[in-house]
Each structure stands twice: as structure tokens, then as C-alpha cells.
């Protein structure tokens, strides 16, 4: 089968329609390698090429001749994905099978199939499902009912049973992503996956694998780093982005990881948790890494908020870790991240978090990142909206640039009126101007 993989670009500002992302969509290039290993011919049309907005001739050249076109969609790019799907149906002379995967359709499979020109939705991790789907299509069999696959038959949803997530041995055996296909000169960092999932379940988090963390293995990481050395010249910052949800997860054997990384001198950007990094063995490991950025999710500046989020830490824990990092000369590369305006928060709680964040960085070093809460499907808050006093229907996420919608903002922040919103945003900007040493990155 001739498979073309693509994804719509994320366009933050409709007045400046440019794709924004720091690192490539690793899933596209991993699935390309998996499908090739299964004997299929694969091409990738990278989101940086803005396939939904390509000139007509380039668009047809990129996608014509495909038997199957596979797309990946998060909630943020779903509206632009709909534009891309409409173009594929309207402008290609021969109708390929259209397959959609990713976090958003995994949750809204029936809605995606009934409102967009799709043939199949791959739910959850797609490495096995995609290969089985391609095998069925190439053999002329109806794939309806495959595990992890949804489709419509006679206008009715046929949803195959959920697939169990890949086990560690299966993940370790996957081929390395086709990094050689990533376009040069656009992305800042080369993406590498060393683990998948998370042991925790924070209320705001929409990742697809809660309470299930898996290590891809030190051997695979070593091979990925060898490949990175050959490919790193393509990336504008010459860095590696470890895309793990919990890079330093509790229980991870850091000795083999340290051995795999011993010869790596490429700067690393990654995220981890306060509760994971404060372990002595994790701190020792961190101290030996060539860190570019370490994002630490603190989220709240008051203990009641920490408890409601489910972080499993207190503000004292965050302050203590910040003090240790400062005393060891490790604070400079840390980015402390906060969420402003969680559903239970009014103006006072938002200001408490901002004050805590700026005070921490001023006293103990590091940088600050703060942004408005945005409700994403898949999170506990989304599933239990009534308990949190909010109401956001699925169709909201079909709107282009839904994150800029004032009505949606009000729905997601029931205790924050427009005047409170303005005061919180003004205070954040004021603190950033008064304390430039914090080097604050504000998304509000």
C-alpha cells in the first residue's frame, strides 16, 4: 500500500497563519518507520509545510497516488484538520482511504466520523492498529471490528474493542522514527521518546496514558542518540527534545539511562515532576545531564489548589526543591510552570499563584511560565465538568481558534469575571516588567 502520513499545522494566530511548534511530530515519523517495516511505501507531508494551505499544484503533487492517507490530530489542530480533510476530498482526483488518529479522535471517534469526510479512526496507540488496517485494505478485507479501530457501516458506528497499550518489550522493539524525512531548518529540536505514559492523573491533564508508565529501554535510547548526532544539524537550536510525559518517573532505573547518555553532549529539553526530581538519585542524574530546559510543573501557588489538581506535593515541596537546585548551581535551566484560572479559582487564587511563582524564582532562581487554564478533552475536569461547575460541549472544539473564544473562556473559568480576568492578566505583565530577572514567559 502507498501510505502518506500528515497532520494539520497548529496556527496560534489567525492573522499570522504560520505553523508553530518546537519539535517535529514524532508520531508521524515513528508510524512511517513501522509501516515501512511492514512492507508498505510511505511518504510524510510535514505539518511545517502547512498542507491545509498549500497551493493547489503542490497539494496534488504531495498527496496524489496515495492508497491511504493517515492524519494525526490533537484537539488544538482539530479545526485545521477538518480544513485539510475537506481539501483532500475536494481536490484529489482519486479518493484514497482517509484514516485519522491521535488524542482528539480517540475520544470523539463517532463525532469525527459523522462530521468529517473520514473512513476510519484509530483509537489510542496506533502502531499495531495501523499495520493491521493496511493489511486488511491491501487484502481487500473489510477492517470493521479491528481492535482499536472505529468506522461507520450503514450509518452506524462500528467500534472495535479497545487495544491494550503496548508493553515495554513491544515499545523497545519498535523501529526508530524516520528522522531522515524531517525537513531541515524549521524545527528547533529533534524529538526523542524514552518512555510513554505517566504514573499520575492530574485533574487538568489530557494525556492518553494515565497511571501507566513504560520505559522504552536504554538500548533504544542509545540508538536514538546515535541517530541524533547525525541528524542534529537540521535543527535550529541543535537540541534534543525528550517528549516523555515523565522523563524521571519514580521507579525508573537511572543507571542504564546514565550509561546510554554518557557520551551525549547535545543539549536536552524535557519535562518532569517535582516529586520525581527531588529524589536524591534523580538529582544526581540530572546534575550530569547537558540540560537546555527542564520544565517543572508546579501548577498552583497554594496547597488547596495542589490537592485539587492531584499533584501529590505541597508548595513547601516546590520551594525546598528549588532551594536544592539553587544550592547546587542547577536552577538556571529550570522553567517553573503554572496554570492560572483553574475552574475553582477566582481572582484571589490566581493572584496567589502568580505571587508564589514570581517569589520563588526571585529568591531561588529559575524562570517562570504561566498560562491560562484551557480545558482539553480526556482530562478529569473535562469528564466531570458538572462537579467543577463548567459546561463545554464537544462541538466547541470544532471552532477555528477556539482557544481565543471569549465565550469559551467564560465557560472554562466560572469564578473569574471579565474584570477579574483583566486584573490577573495586568498583574502578570506588571510583575514580569518589575522583575525581568525572572525571564517570565506568559501565555495570558
N, C-alpha and C positions, 0 to 999 in steps of 0.2 A: 504494500500500500504506500502511496505517496502522501505523507503527513506533513502539514505545515502548522507550526505552533506559533502563537502570537498572543498579545494582550494589548488592551487599550491603554493609552497613556493616562497618568494622573495629571490633571490640569488644575492647579490650585486657583488660578485667577482667570476668569473668562475673558478679561480684557487683554491678557497676555498668554495666549494658548500655547504654552511650551511644556513639554513633559518634564516633570520634576522627580528625581529620585537619586539617592546617593550611590546605590549599587544596583547591578542588574537583577532581573527577576530570575533567581536561581532555579525555580521550579521549571521554567521553560527549558533551560539547558540540561537539567537533570532528566526530564522526560524525553528530551531529544536523544540523550545517550541510551536511555532504557529502551526506547522504540527502535533505535538502530541496532542495539544488541539483539533484539527480537527479529531482525531481518527486514525492517522497513526503511524506506528512503525518507529522510527528514530534512526539512528546512525550518529556519526560525526567522520570523519578521519581528525584530526587537521593538518594544514599546517606544524606545527613543526615536524611532522613525515615524512616530505618530501615525500608525496605519489607518486610523479612523479619519485622518485628514490629509492623506496622501493625494497628490494629483492623480487623475483618473488613469493615465497611462502607467505610472509607477505601481498603482494599486493592482491593476490587472496583471502586470508582469510579476508582481510578488506572490499573487495567490492563484493565478490560473494554473490548471493542470493538477491541482490537489484532489486526491480522493477524499481526504478527511482534513478538516481544519479544526484544530483544537485551540481553545481560548481559555485563559485563566482570568478570574475576576475576584478581586476583593470588593467590599462594599463601596469603598471610595471610588473605584473606577467603574462600577456597575453602570451608571448612566452613560458614560462614554462607550462602554462595551455594547450597549444597545445600539448606539450610532454605528459602530463597526459592524455588528451583525446585519443591520439593515443594508449597509453598503455591500456586504458580501452576497446577500440575496439579490440585490438590485443590479449589480454591475458585473458579476461573473457570468460568462456565457454558459458554463456547465455547473450544475448545482452539486457542490460537494456535501458530504455529511458534516454537520456542524455540531461540535462537542464542546461543552462548557464545564470547566472545573474551577475549584477554588473555594475559599471560605463562604462567599455570598451565596452562590447557587447550592452549596452543600446544605444550607439552612432553608433556602427558599426554592427548592427544586421544582415544585409544582407551579409556583408563580412564574419562575423563569421560563419554563416550558410553555406555559399558556399565554405569556405576554410578549415573548420574543421568538424570532424565527430559528428555533433550535431543534435538533433531533435527539440529543442525549445530554444528560447531566451526569458527570462523575462526582460522586459524593466522597468527602474525606480524602485520605491519601490515595493518590491516583496511579501509583507506579504499576500495581498489578491490574487494576481495572482497565486502564488504557490499553495494555497489551492484550488482554482478553477481548476487549471490544474490537480492536484491529483484527485479531484472529478471526472473530466471528464475521466481521464485514468482508474480509478477504475471502472467506469460505462461502459467502452468500447465505449465512445463517442469521436469523433474527436474534439480536443480542438481548432482547427484552427479558428481564428477570435476572440478569447477571448481578452478582453481589457488587454493591457499591454503585450501581447504575440506575438512573431513573429515565423514563421516556413516556410518551403518550401513545396509546393504542386505542383507536376508536374514540378519541377524545377523553379517555380515562387514563389516570396516572398508573403506570406500572413501576413500582419501586422495588428493586431487588433488595435482598437482605443487606443490612449494614456489614461492611467488612471490618474485621478486627485490624487494628493498626499493625504495621509491620513490626516484627520483633527485631531485637538488636542484631542478631546474626543476619537477618534479611537486609537490614539497612546497611550493615558493613559490607555486604556483598554487592551492593548496587554499583554500577559503573560511575566513574567521576563525571560530573557535568561537562558538556561540550564547551569549555571555556574559549576554545579557539574560534567559536562562532560569534562571540560577543563583539559588537562594534567597538573600535578603538576611539579614544579621545573624548568620550562622552561621560562615562561614569567615574566617580571619584575613587571607588574602592571595589576590589574583587570580592564577591561573596563566597564564604565557605561555611558549610554546616558541619558541626562536630557533634551535635546532639539534637534531639527532637522532643518537643513537649515540655511539660512543667509539672512539678510535684504539687503545685498550689492551685488555688482557684480564687483569685481576687475578684471582687464583685464587678469591677469595670472591665475586666479583661475578656477579649473575644477570641483568643487563640483556640484552635480546634482540638487541642490535645491537653486537657486539664488532668491533673493528678496522674499523669502517665509520662514519665521521663525516660528516654532511652539514649544510650551512648552509642555513637556510630563507630567508635573504636579508634585507638591511637594509630593503628596501621593505616587506616583510610585517611586520617588526618595527615599523616606523614606524606602520603602520596599526593594529597591535595596541595600541601605546601610546596612540594617539588614542582608541581604544575604551576603554582602561583609564581614561582621565581621566573618561569619562562614567559608568563602572561602579564606580569605586573606593569610592564611598560605601557600597556593600553590605558591605564587608569590615571586620572589627572592628579590624584594625591598620592599615588603609589602605595596604597594601604590595603589591608585585608579587613573586610567586614565580617565578623563572626555573627551569623544571623540567628544563632541559638536564642531561644526564649530564656534559658537558664544555663549560661555557659559554665558557671561554677556551682552546679547543683549539688545539694548535700548527697553524700554517698558516692560521689564521683571519685574514681581513683586518679589522683592528680600526678602520681609518679610516672605512669606511662605517658600521660599527656605532656608532662615536662620533658620527657625524653624525645617525644615526637617534635617538640617545638625548640629543642636545644639549639639547633643551627639556624633557626628563623630569625632574621633581623628586620623583616618587613613590619612596619607599624600595624598594630591591631586595634580595631574598634569593636566594642562588644557591650552587651548589657548584662547585668547581674543583679542580685538582690542583696540588701543589707544583711539579711540573716545568713546568706551564703558566704559573702566576702569577709564577714567578721570572724570566721573560723580561723584559728592560727595557721593551719596548713594551707588554707586558701590565700591568706595574706602573704605567706612566704612564696607561694607560686606566683601570685600577682606581682610581687616585687621584682621577679626575674623576667617579666614579660616586657617587650618593647611596645608599651601601651600608647596609642594615639588618643583614644577617648574611651573611658569606661562610664557608661550611663548607669547610675544607681537610682532605682525607682523608690523614692521616699513617699511621694503622693500627697500626704497630709501633714500639716504642721501642728496637729493636736491629737491627743491619744484616742478620744472618742471616734474621730474620723478614721484613724488607723484601724481600730477594731471593726468598724462597719465595713471598711474596704476588705478586711481579711488579710492584711499584710503579715500578721504574726510578729510584729515588732512594735516598739514604742518610740516616741520622739527621743527619749534618752538613748535608746539603742543607736539611732541615727547619729546623734551628737557624739556618742562615745566612739563609734567607728570613724567619724570624721576627724576626731582628735587623734586617733591612732594613725590614720593616713597622713595627717599633717606632721605628726612627730617623726614619722619615718620618711618624710620627703616625698610622699606618694599622692598628695592631694591635687597637684597641678592638673592632672589629666582627667579628674573626676567631674562628671556632669550630674548634678543632683536634680532629679526630675520630679515635678509636682503637677497634680491635676487640680484645677481651680473650678469650683462650681459643681461639685457632685450633687446629686438630686436633693439631698437633705441639707445642703448648705445655703445659708443666706449670706448677706454682705459681711457679717461679723466673722463667720467661719472662713470665708475666702481671704479676708484680710489677715486672719491669724496664720494661715498657711503661707501667705506671701511674706509676712514679717519673719516667721520662723526660717523660711528658706534664705532670705537675704541675711539674717543674723548669723545663720550657720556658716554661710560662705565668707562673710566678712571676718568672722572670728577664726575659722578653721580652714579656709582656703577652698579651692574648687570653684566650679562655675554653676550657674543656675539655669534651669529650663522650666518654664511654666506655661501651661496652655489650658484653655477652656475644656471642660469635660464634653465629650462628644459620645453619644450613645451608639454603640455598634451592636448589630445582631450577634448572638452567640454568647453574650455576657450574662451573668446572673441578673444584673439590673434590667437588661432587655427582657429576659424570660419572666421576671417577676415585677413588671412595671407597676402594677396596681399597688404593690407593697411599698414602692418608692414614690408613689404619688405622681406618676407620669403616664403619658399615653402617646406612643409613637407607632402608628401602623406601618406595615411593611411597604406600602406603596410610596411612603415618603422618600425612600431610598432610590426610587426611580427618577427623582427630580434631578436635573443637571445642577451641579454645585450645591447640593442640598445642605452642605455644612455652612453655607453663607445665608441660609434662610432664617430670617428673624422670627417667624412663627415657630419654626422648629426649635430654635434656641430657647424660646419661652416654654415650649413643651418639655424640654430636657432640663430646665432649671426652674422648677415651680416655686422656689422660695426666693428667687432673685428677680426683682422687678427691674424695668429699664434704667431707673435712676441708680439702683444698686449696681447694675452691670457697668454703667459708665464710671461710677466711683471706684470700683475694683480695678477696671482697666486703667484708669487715670493713675491710681496709686501704684500699680505695677510699673508703668512708664516712669513715674516720678522717682521711685526707688532705684530703677535702673540708671537714670540720669545722675542721681545723687551718689551712687556707688558704682562707678564704672569698673572698679577692680573686680566686681563680681562677674563681669562679662556676661550679663543676663541675655538669654535667648527667649523672647516672649512670643507666644502664639495666641494673642488675645488683644 
